[in-house]
Amino acid sequence: MLQYARDDGRLAQCYLETMQKTLIILGLVLLAAGLLWPVIAKLGLGRLPGDIIIRRDGFSFYFPLTTMIIVSIVLTLIFRFWGK
């Protein structure tokens, strides 16, 4: 943090602007996912083979392993092509 203080705050200001942009984009992505959830649910995401579902009396546990892997691959490809 001492490097930021010696830099007259320019580096800290750049960091704050980057953080603000990142949080705004993350918020917009979450908003879009929430609004598009009915469409996403019709695609079958969340109920794929490999997703772990444990149901007991008064308890259920759901871990969407396959769905998370597919979403991760798609997002990786999007960011890799978008970044170039």
N, C-alpha and C positions, 0 to 999 in steps of 0.2 A: 504494500500500500504506500510505502514511502516514495516509490517511483512515480505514482500518480500525483503526489503532493508537489514534487519538484517540477512537474510538467505543466504547471499553471492550470490544472484541471482539464486540459484538452483531451487527454486520454480517458479520464473518468467520464467526460461528457460523451465521448464516442461510445464508450461501453454502455452508458445509460440509454443512448439513442438505439443502439443495437438491441438491447434488452426490451425496450418499449416495442420495437417493430416485431420482435420475436413473440412477445406476449399477445400482441394484436393479431398476428397471423394464426397463432395457436388457438386463440379465442374464436376466430372466424372458421377455422377448420372444425372445431368442436360444435359450433353453431350449425354448420352445414351438415355434419354427421347427424346431429339431432333432428334437423328438419328432413333429412333424406332417409331416416331410419325405417319408415314403412317400405320404401323401395328396396333398401338394403336387406330387410328381413325377407322379402319375396325372393331374393336371389339365393337364399338358403344358407347364407353365412350365419354361423352360430349353431348350426345343426349338421355339421359335416361328420363323416366317419373319422374317428380319431379324437373328437372332442370328448372330454371325460365328464360323465354325468353320474352322480351317486345320489340315489334317492332312498331315504329311510323314513320311518315314521316321524313326522314332525321336523324333518331335516332334509335339505337337498343341497348338494354341492355341484357346481358347474364350473368346469375349467376348459375353455375353448382352445385347446392346444393347436389343432389343425387350422382353425380359423386365424389364430394369431400368426402362424407361420406363413400362411397365404397373404395376409395383410402386410406382413413384414417384407415379403418378397416384392409385392406390388409397389409398396412405398419406396423400397430401395431402388427399384428400376426407375420409378418416376423421378426421384431426387437425383439419381445418377445422370439421367438424360437431361433433366431440367438444369442441372448445374453446369453443363458443358455448353 
